[in-house]
């Protein structure tokens, strides 16, 4: 079985690409969704976050106070690094366990925004980077998260650049509304089903 990683900057359209793969019957492990579950339910991690970021890290009903944490980490690179150092190892551990149940399939996909930053790409056989024009990414983030363009740009700048990701990628999928996403995904899918190198 081949492990494929899909990553890309915030607002690049990773989830859209993964939905196309999912429509072809491929299991998707969404590291960001997994992280949200772990942050809420993993007692050890929860306590660590409260210790370093304060009681306001969680709301009265026990849910993660994403807005509060975001206001801290996206304005302080060291705080973002600290949070990631606590969350990423847990996500990698759960993700590696998830893969084991799909040994009978030709490949599975692990989706993560911070795949290179967390080091989880090392567990992939191939890593795909999804790219999208900067102005499109800013618009998507503003619409999805209901934030200003300035805040959206700050979130983009807190991550690796497209150039840095490209250097580490095995494959690039262009989500620029000029190249068909379905065609790009299908081409990779056909290669992987045959257990061929998709590059």
Contact map, one row per residue, 1 for C-alpha under 8 A:
1110000000000000000000000000000000000000000000000000000000000000000000000000000000000000000000000000011111110000000000000000000000000000000000000000000000000000000000000000000000000000000000000000000
1111000000000000000000000000000000000000000000000000000000000000000000000000000000000000000000000000000001110000000000000001100000000000000000000000000000000000000000000000000000000000000000010010000
1111100000000000000000000000000000000000000000000000000000000000000000000000000000000000000000000000000000111100000000000011110000000000000000000000000000000000000000000000000000000000000000000000000
0111110000000000000000000000000000000000000000000000000000000000000000000000000000000000000000000000000000111100000000000001111100000000000000000000000000000000000000000000000000000000000000000000000
0011111000000000000000000000000000000000000000000000000000000000000000000000000000000000000000000000000000001111001000001001111100000000000000000000000000000000000000000000000000000000000000000000000
0001111100000100010000000000000000000000000000000000000000000000000000000000000000000000000000000000000000001111001000000000001111000000000000000000000000000000000000000000000000000000000000000000000
0000111110000100000000000000000000000000000000000000000000000000000000000000000000000000000000000000000000000011111000000000001111000000000000000000000000000000000000000000000000000000000000000000000
0000011111011100000000000000000000000000000000000000000000000000000000000000000000000000000000000000000000000001110000000000000011100000000000000000000000000000010010000000000000000000000000000000000
0000001111110000000000000000000000000000000000000000000000000000000000000000000000000000000000000000000000000000100000000000000001100000000000000000000000010011110000000000000000000000000000000000000
0000000111111000000000000000000000000000000000000000000000000000000000000000000000000000000000000000000000000000100000000000000000000000100010000000000000110000000000000000000000000000000000000000000
0000000011111100000000000000000000000000000000000000000000000000000000000000000000000000000000000000000000000000000000000000000000010001110110000000000000000000000000000000000000000000000000000000000
0000000111111100000000000000000000000000000000000000000000000000000000000000000000000000000000000000000000000000000000000000000001111000100000000000000000000000000000000000001000000000000000000000000
0000000101111111100000000000000000000000000000000000000000000000000000000000000000000000000000000000000000000000000000000000000001110000000000000000000000000000000000000000001000000000000000000000000
0000011100111111110000000000000000000000000000000000000000000000000000000000000000000000000000000000000000000010000000000000000001000000000000000000000000000000000000000000000000000000000000000000000
0000000000001111111000000000000000000000000000000000000000000000000000000000000000000000000000000000000000000010000000000000000000000000000000000000000000000000000000000000000000000000000000000000000
0000000000001111111100000000000000000000000000000000000000000000000000000000000000000000000000000000000000000000000000000000000000000000000000000000000000000000000000000000000000000000000000000000000
0000000000001111111110000000000000000000000000000000000000000000000000000000000000000000000000000000000000000000000000000000000001000000000000000000000000000000000000000000000000001000100000000000000
0000010000000111111111000001000000000000000000000000000000000000000000000000000000000000000000000000000000001010000000000000000000000000000000000000000000000000000000000000000000000000000000000000000
0000000000000011111111100000000000000000000000000000000000000000000000000000000000000000000000000000000000000000000000000000000000000000000000000000000000000000000000000000000000000000000000000000000
0000000000000001111111110000000000000000000000000000000000000000000000000000000000000000000000000000000000000000000000000000000000000000000000000000000000000000000000000000000000000100100000000000000
0000000000000000111111111100000000000000000000000000000000000000000000000000000000000000000000000000000000000000000000000000000000000000000000000000000000000000000000000000000000000000100010000000000
0000000000000000011111111111000000000000000000000000000000000000000000000000000000000000000000000000000000000000000000000000000000000000000000000000000000000000000000000000000000000000000000000000000
0000000000000000001111111100000000000000000000000000000000000000000000000000000000000000000000000000000000000000000000000000000000000000000000000000000000000000000000000000000000000000000000000000000
0000000000000000000111111100000000000000000000000000000000000000000000000000000000000000000000000000000000000000000000000000000000000000000000000000000000000000000000000000000000000000000000000000000
0000000000000000000011111110000000000000000000000000000000000000000000000000000000000000000000000000000000000000000000000000000000000000000000000000000000000000000000000000000000000000000000000000000
0000000000000000000011111111000000000000000000000000000000000000000000000000000000000000000000000000000000111000000000000000000000000000000000000000000000000000000000000000000000000000000000000000000
0000000000000000000001001111100000000000000000000000000000000000000000000000000000000000000000000000000000011000000000000000000000000000000000000000000000000000000000000000000000000000000000000000000
0000000000000000010001000111110000000000000000000000000000000000000000000000000000000000000000000000000000011110000000000000000000000000000000000000000000000000000000000000000000000000000000000000000
0000000000000000000000000011111001000000000000000000000000000000000000000000000000000000000000100100000000001110000000000000000000000000000000000000000000000000000000000000000000000000000000000000000
0000000000000000000000000001111111000000000000000000000000000000000000000000000000000000000000000000000000000111000000000000000000000000000000000000000000000000000000000000000000000000000000000000000
0000000000000000000000000000111111100000000000000000000000000000000000000000000000000000001000100000000000000111100000000000000000000000000000000000000000000000000000000000000000000000000000000000000
0000000000000000000000000000011111110000000000000000000000000000000000000000000000000000000000000000000000000011100000000000000000000000000000000000000000000000000000000000000000000000000000000000000
0000000000000000000000000000011111111000000000000000000000000000000000000000000000000000000000000000000000000000000000000000000000000000000000000000000000000000000000000000000000000000000000000000000
0000000000000000000000000000111111111100000000000000000000000000000000000000000000000000001000000000000000000000000000000000000000000000000000000000000000000000000000000000000000000000000000000000000
0000000000000000000000000000001111111110000000000000000000000000000000000000000000000010001000000000000000000000000000000000000000000000000000000000000000000000000000000000000000000000000000000000000
0000000000000000000000000000000111111111000000000000000000000001000000000000000000000000000000000000000000000000000000000000000000000000000000000000000000000000000000000000000000000000000000000000000
0000000000000000000000000000000011111111100000000000000000000000000000000000000000000000000000000000000000000000000000000000000000000000000000000000000000000000000000000000000000000000000000000000000
0000000000000000000000000000000001111111110010000000000000000000000000000000000000000000011000000000000000000000000000000000000000000000000000000000000000000000000000000000000000000000000000000000000
0000000000000000000000000000000000111111110011000000000000000001000000000000000000000010000000000000000000000000000000000000000000000000000000000000000000000000000000000000000000000000000000000000000
0000000000000000000000000000000000011111111001000000000000000111000000000000000000000000000000000000000000000000000000000000000000000000000000000000000000000000000000000000000000000000000000000000000
0000000000000000000000000000000000001111111001000000000000000000000000000000000000000000000000000000000000000000000000000000000000000000000000000000000000000000000000000000000000000000000000000000000
0000000000000000000000000000000000000111111111000000000000000000000000000000000000000000000000000000000000000000000000000000000000000000000000000000000000000000000000000000000000000000000000000000000
0000000000000000000000000000000000000001111111100000000000000000000000000000000000000000000000000000000000000000000000000000000000000000000000000000000000000000000000000000000000000000000000000000000
0000000000000000000000000000000000000000011111110000000000000000000000000000000000000000000000000000000000000000000000000000000000000000000000000000000000000000000000000000000000000000000000000000000
0000000000000000000000000000000000000110011111111000000000000000000000000000000000000110000000000000000000000000000000000000000000000000000000000000000000000000000000000000000000000000000000000000000
0000000000000000000000000000000000000011111111111100000000000000000000000000000000000000000000000000000000000000000000000000000000000000000000000000000000000000000000000000000000000000000000000000000
0000000000000000000000000000000000000000001111111110000000000000000000000000000000000000000000000000000000000000000000000000000000000000000000000000000000000000000000000000000000000000000000000000000
0000000000000000000000000000000000000000000111111111000000000000000000000000000000000100000000000000000000000000000000000000000000000000000000000000000000000000000000000000000000000000000000000000000
0000000000000000000000000000000000000000000011111111110010000000000000000000000000100100000000000000000000000000000000000000000000000000000000000000000000000000000000000000000000000000000000000000000
0000000000000000000000000000000000000000000001111111111111000000000000000000000000000000000000000000000000000000000000000000000000000000000000000000000000000000000000000000000000000000000000000000000
0000000000000000000000000000000000000000000000111111111000000000000000000000000000000000000000000000000000000000000000000000000000000000000000000000000000000000000000000000000000000000000000000000000
0000000000000000000000000000000000000000000000011111110000000000000000000000000000000000000000000000000000000000000000000000000000000000000000000000000000000000000000000000000000000000000000000000000
0000000000000000000000000000000000000000000000001111111110000000000010000000000000000000000000000000000000000000000000000000000000000000000000000000000000000000000000000000000000000000000000000000000
0000000000000000000000000000000000000000000000001111111110000000000000000000000000000000000000000000000000000000000000000000000000000000000000000000000000000000000000000000000000000000000000000000000
0000000000000000000000000000000000000000000000000110111111000000000000000000000000000000000000000000000000000000000000000000000000000000000000000000000000000000000000000000000000000000000000000000000
0000000000000000000000000000000000000000000000000100111111100000100100000000000000000000000000000000000000000000000000000000000000000000000000000000000000000000000000000000000000000000000000000000000
0000000000000000000000000000000000000000000000001100111111100001110110000000000000000000000000000000000000000000000000000000000000000000000000000000000000000000000000000000000000000000000000000000000
0000000000000000000000000000000000000000000000000100001111111111100000000000000000000000000000000000000000000000000000000000000000000000000000000000000000000000000000000000000000000000000000000000000
0000000000000000000000000000000000000000000000000000000111111111100000000000000000000000000000000000000000000000000000000000000000000000000000000000000000000000000000000000000000000000000000000000000
0000000000000000000000000000000000000000000000000000000001111110000000000000000000000000000000000000000000000000000000000000000000000000000000000000000000000000000000000000000000000000000000000000000
0000000000000000000000000000000000000000000000000000000001111110000000000000000000000000000000000000000000000000000000000000000000000000000000000000000000000000000000000000000000000000000000000000000
0000000000000000000000000000000000000001000000000000000001111111000000000000000000000000000000000000000000000000000000000000000000000000000000000000000000000000000000000000000000000000000000000000000
0000000000000000000000000000000000000001000000000000000001111111100000000000000000000000000000000000000000000000000000000000000000000000000000000000000000000000000000000000000000000000000000000000000
0000000000000000000000000000000000010011000000000000000011100111110000000000000000000000000000000000000000000000000000000000000000000000000000000000000000000000000000000000000000000000000000000000000
0000000000000000000000000000000000000000000000000000000111100011111110000000000000000000000000000000000000000000000000000000000000000000000000000000000000000000000000000000000000000000000000000000000
0000000000000000000000000000000000000000000000000000000010000001111111000000000000000000000000000000000000000000000000000000000000000000000000000000000000000000000000000000000000000000000000000000000
0000000000000000000000000000000000000000000000000000000000000000111111100000000000000000000000000000000000000000000000000000000000000000000000000000000000000000000000000000000000000000000000000000000
0000000000000000000000000000000000000000000000000000000110000000111111110000000000000000000000000000000000000000000000000000000000000000000000000000000000000000000000000000000000000000000000000000000
0000000000000000000000000000000000000000000000000000100010000000111111111000000000000000000000000000000000000000000000000000000000000000000000000000000000000000000000000000000000000000000000000000000
0000000000000000000000000000000000000000000000000000000000000000011111111100000000000000000000000000000000000000000000000000000000000000000000000000000000000000000000000000000000000000000000000000000
0000000000000000000000000000000000000000000000000000000000000000001111111110000000000000000000000000000000000000000000000000000000000000000000000000000000000000000000000000000000000000000000000000000
0000000000000000000000000000000000000000000000000000000000000000000111111111001100000000000000000000000000000000000000000000000000000000000000000000000000000000000000000000000000000000000000000000000
0000000000000000000000000000000000000000000000000000000000000000000011111111111100100000000000000000000000000000000000000000000000000000000000000000000000000000000000000000000000000000000000000000000
0000000000000000000000000000000000000000000000000000000000000000000001111111100100000000000000000000000000000000000000000000000000000000000000000000000001100100000000000000000000000000000000000000000
0000000000000000000000000000000000000000000000000000000000000000000000111111100000000000000000000000000000000000000000000000000000000000000000000000000000000000000000000000000000000000000000000000000
0000000000000000000000000000000000000000000000000000000000000000000000011111111100000000000000000000000000000000000000000000000000000000000000000000000000000000000000000000000000000000000000000000000
0000000000000000000000000000000000000000000000000000000000000000000000001111111110000000000000000000000000000000000000000000000000000000000000000000000000000100000000000000000000000000000000000000000
0000000000000000000000000000000000000000000000000000000000000000000000001001111111000000000000000000000000000000000000000000000000000000000000000000000000000000000000000000000000000000000000000000000
0000000000000000000000000000000000000000000000000000000000000000000000011001111111100000000000000000000000000000000000000000000000000000000000000000000000000000000000000000000000000000000000000000000
0000000000000000000000000000000000000000000000000000000000000000000000011101111111110000000000000000000000000000000000000000000000000000000000000000000000000000000000000000000000000000000000000000000
0000000000000000000000000000000000000000000000000000000000000000000000000000111111111000000000000000000000000000000000000000000000000000000000000000000000000000000000000000000000000000000000000000000
0000000000000000000000000000000000000000000000000000000000000000000000000000011111111100000000000000000000000000000000000000000000000000000000000000000000000000000000000000000000000000000000000000000
0000000000000000000000000000000000000000000000001000000000000000000000001000001111111110000000000000000000000000000000000000000000000000000000000000000000000000000000000000000000000000000000000000000
0000000000000000000000000000000000000000000000000000000000000000000000000000000111111111000000000000000000000000000001000000000000000000000000000000000000000000000000000000000000000000000000000000000
0000000000000000000000000000000000000000000000000000000000000000000000000000000011111111100000000000000000000000000001000000000000000000000000000000000000000000000000000000000000000000000000000000000
0000000000000000000000000000000000000000000010011000000000000000000000000000000001111111110000000000000000000000000000000000000000000000000000000000000000000000000000000000000000000000000000000000000
0000000000000000000000000000000000100010000010000000000000000000000000000000000000111111111000000000000000000000000000000000000000000000000000000000000000000000000000000000000000000000000000000000000
0000000000000000000000000000000000000000000000000000000000000000000000000000000000011111111100000000000000000000000001000000000000000000000000000000000000000000000000000000000000000000000000000000000
0000000000000000000000000000000000000000000000000000000000000000000000000000000000001111111110000000000000000000000001000000000000000000000000000000000000000000000000000000000000000000000000000000000
0000000000000000000000000000000000000100000000000000000000000000000000000000000000000111111111000000000000000000000000000000000000000000000000000000000000000000000000000000000000000000000000000000000
0000000000000000000000000000001001100100000000000000000000000000000000000000000000000011111111100000000000000000000000000000000000000000000000000000000000000000000000000000000000000000000000000000000
0000000000000000000000000000000000000000000000000000000000000000000000000000000000000001111111110000000000000000000000010000000000000000000000000000000000000000000000000000000000000000000000000000000
0000000000000000000000000000000000000000000000000000000000000000000000000000000000000000111111111000000000000000000000000000000000000000000000000000000000000000000000000000000000000000000000000000000
0000000000000000000000000000000000000000000000000000000000000000000000000000000000000000011111111100000000000000000000000000000000000000000000000000000000000000000000000000000000000000000000000000000
0000000000000000000000000000101000000000000000000000000000000000000000000000000000000000001111111110000000000100000000000000000000000000000000000000000000000000000000000000000000000000000000000000000
0000000000000000000000000000000000000000000000000000000000000000000000000000000000000000000111111111000000000000000000000000000000000000000000000000000000000000000000000000000000000000000000000000000
0000000000000000000000000000000000000000000000000000000000000000000000000000000000000000000011111111100000000000000000000000000000000000000000000000000000000000000000000000000000000000000000000000000
0000000000000000000000000000100000000000000000000000000000000000000000000000000000000000000001111111110000000000000000000000000000000000000000000000000000000000000000000000000000000000000000000000000
0000000000000000000000000000000000000000000000000000000000000000000000000000000000000000000000111111111000010000000000000000000000000000000000000000000000000000000000000000000000000000000000000000000
0000000000000000000000000000000000000000000000000000000000000000000000000000000000000000000000011111111000000000000000000000000000000000000000000000000000000000000000000000000000000000000000000000000
0000000000000000000000000000000000000000000000000000000000000000000000000000000000000000000000001111111000000000000000000000000000000000000000000000000000000000000000000000000000000000000000000000000
1000000000000000000000000000000000000000000000000000000000000000000000000000000000000000000000000111111110010000000000000000000000000000000000000000000000000000000000000000000000000000000000000000000
1000000000000000000000000000000000000000000000000000000000000000000000000000000000000000000000000011111111000000000000000000000000000000000000000000000000000000000000000000000000000000000000000000000
1000000000000000000000000000000000000000000000000000000000000000000000000000000000000000000000000000011111000000000000000000000000000000000000000000000000000000000000000000000000000000000000000000000
1000000000000000000000000000000000000000000000000000000000000000000000000000000000000000000000000000011111110000000000000000000000000000000000000000000000000000000000000000000000000000000000000000000
1100000000000000000000000000000000000000000000000000000000000000000000000000000000000000000000000000001111110000000000000000000000000000000000000000000000000000000000000000000000000000000000011110000
1111000000000000000000000100000000000000000000000000000000000000000000000000000000000000000000000000000011111000000000000000000000000000000000000000000000000000000000000000000000000000000000011000000
1111000000000000000000000111000000000000000000000000000000000000000000000000000000000000000000000010010011111100000000000000000000000000000000000000000000000000000000000000000000000000000000000000000
0011110000000000010000000111100000000000000000000000000000000000000000000000000000000000000000000000000000111110000000000000000000000000000000000000000000000000000000000000000000000000000000000000000
0011110000000000000000000001111000000000000000000000000000000000000000000000000000000000000000100000000000011111000000000000000000000000000000000000000000000000000000000000000000000000000000000000000
0000111000000110010000000001111100000000000000000000000000000000000000000000000000000000000000000000000000001111101000000000000000000000000000000000000000000000000000000000000000000000000000000000000
0000111100000000000000000000011100000000000000000000000000000000000000000000000000000000000000000000000000000111111000000000000000000000000000000000000000000000000000000000000000000000000000000000000
0000001111000000000000000000001100000000000000000000000000000000000000000000000000000000000000000000000000000011111000000000000000000000000000000000000000000000000000000000000000000000000000000000000
0000001100000000000000000000000000000000000000000000000000000000000000000000000000000000000000000000000000000001111111000000000000000000000000000000000000000010000000000000000000000000000000000000000
0000111000000000000000000000000000000000000000000000000000000000000000000000000000000000000000000000000000000011111111111000000000000000000000000000000000000000000000000000000000000000000000000000000
0000000000000000000000000000000000000000000000000000000000000000000000000000000000000000000000000000000000000000011111111000000000000000000000000000000000000000000010010000000000000000000000000000000
0000000000000000000000000000000000000000000000000000000000000000000000000000000000000000000000000000000000000000011111110000000000000000000000000000000000000001000000000000000000000000000000000000000
0000000000000000000000000000000000000000000000000000000000000000000000000000000000011001100000000000000000000000011111111000000000000000000000000000000000000000000000000000000000000000000000000000000
0000000000000000000000000000000000000000000000000000000000000000000000000000000000000000000000000000000000000000001111111100000000000000000000000000000000000000000000000000000000000000000000000000000
0000000000000000000000000000000000000000000000000000000000000000000000000000000000000000000100000000000000000000001111111111000000000000000000000000000000000000000000000000000000000000000000000000000
0000100000000000000000000000000000000000000000000000000000000000000000000000000000000000000000000000000000000000001101111111001000000000000000000000000000000000000000000000000000000000000000000000000
0000000000000000000000000000000000000000000000000000000000000000000000000000000000000000000000000000000000000000000000111111100000000000000000000000000000000000000000000000000000000000000000000000000
0010000000000000000000000000000000000000000000000000000000000000000000000000000000000000000000000000000000000000000000011111100000000000000000000000000000000000000000000000000000000000000000000000000
0111100000000000000000000000000000000000000000000000000000000000000000000000000000000000000000000000000000000000000000011111111000000000000000000000000000000000000000000000000000000000000000000000000
0111100000000000000000000000000000000000000000000000000000000000000000000000000000000000000000000000000000000000000000000111111000000000000000000000000000000000000000000000000000000000000000000000000
0011100000000000000000000000000000000000000000000000000000000000000000000000000000000000000000000000000000000000000000000001111100000000000000000000000000000000000000001110000000000000000000000000000
0001111000000000000000000000000000000000000000000000000000000000000000000000000000000000000000000000000000000000000000001001111110000000000000000000000000000000000000001110000000000000000000000000000
0001111000000000000000000000000000000000000000000000000000000000000000000000000000000000000000000000000000000000000000000000011111000000000000000000000000000000000000001111100000000000000000000000000
0000011100000000000000000000000000000000000000000000000000000000000000000000000000000000000000000000000000000000000000000000001111100000000000000000000000000000000011001111100000000000000000000000000
0000011110011100100000000000000000000000000000000000000000000000000000000000000000000000000000000000000000000000000000000000000111110000000000000000000000000000000000000001111000000000000000000000000
0000000110011000000000000000000000000000000000000000000000000000000000000000000000000000000000000000000000000000000000000000000011111000000000000000000000000000010000000001111100000000000000000000000
0000000000111000000000000000000000000000000000000000000000000000000000000000000000000000000000000000000000000000000000000000000001111101100000000000000000000000000000000000011100000000000000000000000
0000000000010000000000000000000000000000000000000000000000000000000000000000000000000000000000000000000000000000000000000000000000111111100000000000000000000000000000000000001100000000000000000000000
0000000000000000000000000000000000000000000000000000000000000000000000000000000000000000000000000000000000000000000000000000000000011111110000000000000000000000000000000000000000000000000000000000000
0000000000000000000000000000000000000000000000000000000000000000000000000000000000000000000000000000000000000000000000000000000000001111111000000000000000000000000000000000000000000000000000000000000
0000000000100000000000000000000000000000000000000000000000000000000000000000000000000000000000000000000000000000000000000000000000011111111100000000000000000000000000000000000000000000000000000000000
0000000001110000000000000000000000000000000000000000000000000000000000000000000000000000000000000000000000000000000000000000000000011111111110000000000000000000000000000000000000000000000000000000000
0000000000100000000000000000000000000000000000000000000000000000000000000000000000000000000000000000000000000000000000000000000000000111111111000000100110000000000000000000000000000000000000000000000
0000000000000000000000000000000000000000000000000000000000000000000000000000000000000000000000000000000000000000000000000000000000000011111111100000100000000000000000000000000000000000000000000000000
0000000000100000000000000000000000000000000000000000000000000000000000000000000000000000000000000000000000000000000000000000000000000001111111110000000000000000000000000000000000000000000000000000000
0000000001100000000000000000000000000000000000000000000000000000000000000000000000000000000000000000000000000000000000000000000000000000111111111110000100000000000000000000000000000000000000000000000
0000000000000000000000000000000000000000000000000000000000000000000000000000000000000000000000000000000000000000000000000000000000000000011111111111100100000000000000000000000000000000000000000000000
0000000000000000000000000000000000000000000000000000000000000000000000000000000000000000000000000000000000000000000000000000000000000000001111111110000000000000000000000000000000000000000000000000000
0000000000000000000000000000000000000000000000000000000000000000000000000000000000000000000000000000000000000000000000000000000000000000000111111100000000000000000000000000000000000000000000000000000
0000000000000000000000000000000000000000000000000000000000000000000000000000000000000000000000000000000000000000000000000000000000000000000011111110000000000000000000000000000000000000000000000000000
0000000000000000000000000000000000000000000000000000000000000000000000000000000000000000000000000000000000000000000000000000000000000000000011111111000000000000000000000000000000000000000000000000000
0000000000000000000000000000000000000000000000000000000000000000000000000000000000000000000000000000000000000000000000000000000000000000000011101111101100000000000000000000000000000000000000000000000
0000000000000000000000000000000000000000000000000000000000000000000000000000000000000000000000000000000000000000000000000000000000000000000001000111111100000000000000000000000000000000000000000000000
0000000000000000000000000000000000000000000000000000000000000000000000000000000000000000000000000000000000000000000000000000000000000000011001000011111110000000000000000000000000000000000000000000000
0000000000000000000000000000000000000000000000000000000000000000000000000000000000000000000000000000000000000000000000000000000000000000000000000001111111000000000000000000000000000000000000000000000
0000000000000000000000000000000000000000000000000000000000000000000000000000000000000000000000000000000000000000000000000000000000000000000000000011111111100000000000000000000000000000000000000000000
0000000000000000000000000000000000000000000000000000000000000000000000000000000000000000000000000000000000000000000000000000000000000000010011000011111111110000000000000000000000000000000000000000000
0000000000000000000000000000000000000000000000000000000000000000000000000000000000000000000000000000000000000000000000000000000000000000010000000000111111111000000000000000000000000000000000000000000
0000000000000000000000000000000000000000000000000000000000000000000000000100000000000000000000000000000000000000000000000000000000000000000000000000011111111100000000000000000000000000000000000000000
0000000001000000000000000000000000000000000000000000000000000000000000000100000000000000000000000000000000000000000000000000000000000000000000000000001111111110000000000000000000000000000000000000000
0000000011000000000000000000000000000000000000000000000000000000000000000000000000000000000000000000000000000000000000000000000000000000000000000000000111111110000000000000000000000000000000000000000
0000000000000000000000000000000000000000000000000000000000000000000000000000000000000000000000000000000000000000000000000000000000000000000000000000000011111111100000000000000000000000000000000000000
0000000000000000000000000000000000000000000000000000000000000000000000000100100000000000000000000000000000000000000000000000000000000000000000000000000001111111000000000000000000000000000000000000000
0000000010000000000000000000000000000000000000000000000000000000000000000000000000000000000000000000000000000000010000000000000000000000000000000000000000111111100000000000000000000000000000000000000
0000000010000000000000000000000000000000000000000000000000000000000000000000000000000000000000000000000000000000000010000000000000000000000000000000000000001111110110000000000000000000000000000000000
0000000010000000000000000000000000000000000000000000000000000000000000000000000000000000000000000000000000000000000000000000000000000000000000000000000000001011111110000000000000000000000000000000000
0000000110000000000000000000000000000000000000000000000000000000000000000000000000000000000000000000000000000000000000000000000000100000000000000000000000000001111111000000000000000000000000000000000
0000000000000000000000000000000000000000000000000000000000000000000000000000000000000000000000000000000000000000000000000000000000000000000000000000000000000000111111100000000000000000000000000000000
0000000000000000000000000000000000000000000000000000000000000000000000000000000000000000000000000000000000000000000000000000000000000000000000000000000000000001111111110000000000000000000000000000000
0000000100000000000000000000000000000000000000000000000000000000000000000000000000000000000000000000000000000000000100000000000010000000000000000000000000000001111111111000000000000000000000000000000
0000000000000000000000000000000000000000000000000000000000000000000000000000000000000000000000000000000000000000000000000000000010000000000000000000000000000000011111111001000000000000000000000000000
0000000000000000000000000000000000000000000000000000000000000000000000000000000000000000000000000000000000000000000000000000000000000000000000000000000000000000001111111000000000000000000000000000000
0000000000000000000000000000000000000000000000000000000000000000000000000000000000000000000000000000000000000000000100000000000000000000000000000000000000000000000111111100000000000000000000000000000
0000000000000000000000000000000000000000000000000000000000000000000000000000000000000000000000000000000000000000000000000000011110000000000000000000000000000000000011111111000000000000000000000000000
0000000000000000000000000000000000000000000000000000000000000000000000000000000000000000000000000000000000000000000000000000011110000000000000000000000000000000000000011111000000000000000000000000001
0000000000000000000000000000000000000000000000000000000000000000000000000000000000000000000000000000000000000000000000000000011110000000000000000000000000000000000000001111100000000000000000000000011
0000000000000000000000000000000000000000000000000000000000000000000000000000000000000000000000000000000000000000000000000000000111100000000000000000000000000000000001001111110000000000000000000000000
0000000000000000000000000000000000000000000000000000000000000000000000000000000000000000000000000000000000000000000000000000000111100000000000000000000000000000000000000011111000001001100000000000000
0000000000000000000000000000000000000000000000000000000000000000000000000000000000000000000000000000000000000000000000000000000001110000000000000000000000000000000000000001111100101000000000000000000
0000000000011000000000000000000000000000000000000000000000000000000000000000000000000000000000000000000000000000000000000000000001111000000000000000000000000000000000000000111111111000000000000000000
0000000000000000000000000000000000000000000000000000000000000000000000000000000000000000000000000000000000000000000000000000000000111000000000000000000000000000000000000000011111100000000000000000000
0000000000000000000000000000000000000000000000000000000000000000000000000000000000000000000000000000000000000000000000000000000000000000000000000000000000000000000000000000001111110000000000000000000
0000000000000000000000000000000000000000000000000000000000000000000000000000000000000000000000000000000000000000000000000000000000000000000000000000000000000000000000000000001111110000000000000000000
0000000000000000000000000000000000000000000000000000000000000000000000000000000000000000000000000000000000000000000000000000000000000000000000000000000000000000000000000000011111111001000000000000000
0000000000000000000000000000000000000000000000000000000000000000000000000000000000000000000000000000000000000000000000000000000000000000000000000000000000000000000000000000001011111111000000000000000
0000000000000000100000000000000000000000000000000000000000000000000000000000000000000000000000000000000000000000000000000000000000000000000000000000000000000000000000000000111000111111100000000000000
0000000000000000000100000000000000000000000000000000000000000000000000000000000000000000000000000000000000000000000000000000000000000000000000000000000000000000000000000000000000011111110000000000000
0000000000000000000000000000000000000000000000000000000000000000000000000000000000000000000000000000000000000000000000000000000000000000000000000000000000000000000000000000000000011111111000000000000
0000000000000000000000000000000000000000000000000000000000000000000000000000000000000000000000000000000000000000000000000000000000000000000000000000000000000000000000000000100000111111111100000000000
0000000000000000100110000000000000000000000000000000000000000000000000000000000000000000000000000000000000000000000000000000000000000000000000000000000000000000000000000000100000001111111110000000000
0000000000000000000000000000000000000000000000000000000000000000000000000000000000000000000000000000000000000000000000000000000000000000000000000000000000000000000000000000000000000111111111000000000
0000000000000000000000000000000000000000000000000000000000000000000000000000000000000000000000000000000000000000000000000000000000000000000000000000000000000000000000000000000000000011111111100000000
0000000000000000000000000000000000000000000000000000000000000000000000000000000000000000000000000000000000000000000000000000000000000000000000000000000000000000000000000000000000000001111111110000011
0000000000000000000010000000000000000000000000000000000000000000000000000000000000000000000000000000000000000000000000000000000000000000000000000000000000000000000000000000000000000000111111111000010
0000000000000000000000000000000000000000000000000000000000000000000000000000000000000000000000000000000000000000000000000000000000000000000000000000000000000000000000000000000000000000011111111100000
0000000000000000000000000000000000000000000000000000000000000000000000000000000000000000000000000000000000000000000000000000000000000000000000000000000000000000000000000000000000000000001111111111110
0100000000000000000000000000000000000000000000000000000000000000000000000000000000000000000000000000000001100000000000000000000000000000000000000000000000000000000000000000000000000000000111111111110
0000000000000000000000000000000000000000000000000000000000000000000000000000000000000000000000000000000001100000000000000000000000000000000000000000000000000000000000000000000000000000000011111111000
0000000000000000000000000000000000000000000000000000000000000000000000000000000000000000000000000000000001000000000000000000000000000000000000000000000000000000000000000000000000000000000001111111000
0100000000000000000000000000000000000000000000000000000000000000000000000000000000000000000000000000000001000000000000000000000000000000000000000000000000000000000000000000000000000000000000111111100
0000000000000000000000000000000000000000000000000000000000000000000000000000000000000000000000000000000000000000000000000000000000000000000000000000000000000000000000000000000000000000000000111111110
0000000000000000000000000000000000000000000000000000000000000000000000000000000000000000000000000000000000000000000000000000000000000000000000000000000000000000000000000000000000000000000000110011111
0000000000000000000000000000000000000000000000000000000000000000000000000000000000000000000000000000000000000000000000000000000000000000000000000000000000000000000000000010000000000000000110110001111
0000000000000000000000000000000000000000000000000000000000000000000000000000000000000000000000000000000000000000000000000000000000000000000000000000000000000000000000000110000000000000000100000000111
